[in-house]
């Protein structure tokens, strides 16, 4: 069996991996790796706040098997429609939905994942705590609590761009917008030993980010708050920001461009991710119109990450 095309869920959203009722499993086969990868990306993009675990593995004969676990029963017609649009009607018709025993799918799925290195950062689970090199900054994310383990291309892209920014400058005020598990805020706090504001629209994400910050010894540096967009006094009180990290999705990133630019310090940096490759240009255009310039664009596992700077 080959390597997984993608890890689980999307971005850095925390999930409740233990469900009081049986989970729903959906399985089907696809003929090639490229299509399997697209299916995984589209479904994870479409379910950013659901309790979802998804992976694709190479099977015998070059076939790829896709398996999804939902803590709550999904709309089967929606899943079939997404698969139809990406892999064709035959693949959608082959999907088999079934109930499976309650299980900590996140912990079980992540148990065999190795630490992920991104520049000076290494993201790992508790079982790999002793495998972090002495010259690296370890970020521990407990598998049973949340996704955002660093294995997803968006998180890795952000960490790599963060490392690049920190080689050039030491931002005094930092914001992790849409922080999810808090992995990016923790990375910045560990590297700079400065306070970082982390915000999310999901109250559960805020709780998980706080727990992870304490787990990583930066609970006094990461201020996690519940906020929608920039509609909170925390942003004015902590800004303007020399660095903003926003690993969200294309549509909200485009909508937030004017407000984000308004909270950015002169020559401040912005790291944007959660973008499929075809979405990157429109996001660049939105932020260019708000007074930022593109410095770098990287692509990892079919996800684009952008580094931009205020002119």
N, C-alpha and C positions, 0 to 999 in steps of 0.2 A: 504494500500500500504506500502511495506517495505522500508528499507533504500536503498539508492543508492549504488550499488556495487563500483562504482568509480566516481570521479568527472570528470572534463572536460579537454580536450586536454591532453598534455603530458608535464612533467617536468615543467619548469617555463617560457615557451615561451609567450611573449605578443601577443595578437591577436587584430585585428580590428573587434570588435564585432558589429559595425554598418556598414552594407553594403548598397551601394547606389541602389543595385538591389535586388530583392527577393532572399531569402536564399533557399537552397535545404534541405529538410528534408528527412531522411531515417528511416523507422521504420520496426521492425520485432520482432518475439517472439522466445524465446528459452526455452527449457524444464526445465533447472536446473540452480542454482546459479553459480556453478563452471564454467560451460561452458560460461555463460553470462560474468563472470569476465574475462575469457581468451579472449573473443571476444573484450571486452572493452580495455584490455591491448594491444592486438595485433594491433588494429586499431589506438590507440593513439601513439603507438611506430612507426607505419608506416607513420603517418602524424604529425611529430614534428613541422613543420613550417606552417601548414595550419590553416586557420580560422575554427576550429572545436570545437563543443561542443558535448559531448557524455555522456550518463548516462544510467544505467540499473536499473529498479525498479521491485520489486516483484508484480505480479498481482494475481488475483483470481486463485485458483486451483493450486498454486505452480509454475505457469508459470512466466517467466521473460521477460519483454518488454524492448527492447533496442531502444533508440531514438538518432539520430545523426542530427546535424544541421551544414551545410557547408555554409560559406559566399559566396564561389564560387562553381559552380557546379562541383562535383567530377567525376572521371572516374568510372562509375557505374560497369564496368566489374572488375576493380581492387577491389572495395568494395566487390562485390560478391565473388571474388576469395579468399579474406582474410577470409570472413565468412565461405566459403566452407572448407578451410583448418583447421579452428578452430572448427566449429560447424556442419559441414556437408552440403551436397548439398540441403537438404530440407529447412534448415534455410535460405540459400542463395537465393533460389527461392522465398521465402516468403517476401523478402525485397520489400518495396513499397517506391519509390522515388516520391516526390512531391514538388512543389514550395509553400513557405509560405511567409507571409508578412514580410517586413523588421522589425527587432526588435533587441533590445540589448539583445541577448541571454545570454551573460555572466552575465550581471547585473541581469537579471530575474532569472537565474539559481542559482546564489550565494546569492540571497536575504534572503533565509531561512537557510543558513549555519551558524552554530554557530562558535565562535572562537575555534581555535585549539591550544592546549597546547603541547609543546615539550620541556621538561626540563624547563629551566628558561624562555623560549620564548613562547609568545602567538601571533599567526598570526590571524588577524581579518580584517574585512571590516570597512568602516567608520561608518556604522550603529551600530557597536558593540564597538565603541571606549570607551564607559563608562563601559564596562564589563570586562576590563582587571584588574586583581587583582593588588594591589599596590606593591606586592613583585615579580611581573613578568615584563619582558621586552616586551612591546607591539610592534608589527611590523604591520603597517597598509598597506594593499595592496588594492588599489581601484578596485572594481570589474569591473567597466566600462573600465578600462585601460588594464588589463592583468590577466592572470592566475598566477599560482605560489602562491596560497593562503595558502599553508601549509597543505591543505587537502590531497593532493596527497602523496602516500607512500614514494616517493623519497625525497620530500622536508622535510617531517617529519623525515625521517631517517637521513638526513644530519644534521638537527637541533639537534636531540638527540645526535648524535656523536660529533657535535660541542660543545655542553654543556659538554660532558664528557671530551673532550680535555681541555677545559677552566678550569675545576676543577684541572687539573694536571699541566698546564703550561700557560704562557702568551706569545703567539707568538708575535714577534715585527713586522714582515712583513707578510701580508696576501694577498692571491690571490683568487678571485672567478672566476674560469675559465668557460666560458659558462654561464654567470651570469643571462641571461634572465631578469626577472623582478627585479633582484637585491636583492631578499629576503634574501639570505644567506650572501651577503656582508653587508647588513643593519644589520643583526643579529650580525655579528662579530664586526662591527663598534660600535653598541650600547653597546655591552657587554664589549669591551676593550677600547673604546674611543681612538682607533688608526686608522690610515689611512689604507684603504683597496683598492687594485686595483681590479676592476671588468672588465672583458673583454668578448666580444661576437662577433661572426661572422656576426650577424644580426644588421645592423645600427639602426633599429627601436627598438630592444631590449636595445641598449645603451641609447637611448632617454628615454625609459620607466624607466630604472634603475636609471637614473639621477633624473627623476621626483619623483620616489618613495623615493629616498634617501633624497631629500629636504622635501618631505611630512613627513618623519620620523625624521627630525631634524639632519640628518647626511650628508647633502649635501656637507659640507666642509671636510668630512672624506672619502667619497666614490668617487674614481676617476674611472668613467666608460669610457672605450675606445673601439673602434672598432678594432678588430684584429682577424686574422686567426691563430689558433694554437699559437705558440710562436714567430711568425715572426713579431715582433714589438720591437722597442727599449724600450718601456715602461717596458717590463719584466726584462731586464738587469738593467735598472735604479732603479727599485723598489725591486729587489731580492737581494740575494737569500731569499726564502720565508720559514718562519717557519711553515706555514700552507697554504695548497692549498685545496680549495673546488671545486669539479668538478662534477656537476650533469648533465651529458650529455647523452651519449649512449655507449653501449659496444664497438662497432667498433672503433669510434674515441678515446675512452679511451685507448684501446690497442695500437693504433697507436701513441698516445701521450706519452706513458710510458717513453721512453728514454729522450725525451726533458723535460718532467715534472720533472723527477728525477734530471736532470742536473740543474734545477732552484730551487731545494729544498735545504735548509740549512741542515747541519749535524743534525741528529735526528729530522728532520722536519716531520710534520704530513701531511697526505693526506687523505681526505674524498672523496670517489668515490661513485656515485650512477647513477641511470638511467638504472639499470641492472635487467633483469629478472633472477630468481633464477638459471636457467641452464647456464647463461652467467657469473656468478660471478667467477667460478673457473678459467676460461681462463684469466679473467682480473687480478686476483690475480697472476697467473703465469707470466703474462707480467710484472707486477710491481716487482715481486720477482726477475725476471731476471735483472731488472734495479736497484737492490740493496735495495728493501724495504721489510719489513716483515709485515704480517697481524697481527693486534692486536685484531680486533673485526669485526664480521659480523652480521648484523641484517636484519630481513625481515619484512616488513610491507606491507600488501595488495598486496602480490605477487610481490613485488619489493625488491631487495637486495641493501644494502648500506654497504660500507666497510670502515674501519679505518685502515690505514697502516702507517708505520713509516720508515724513512730512517735508515738503519743500521749504 
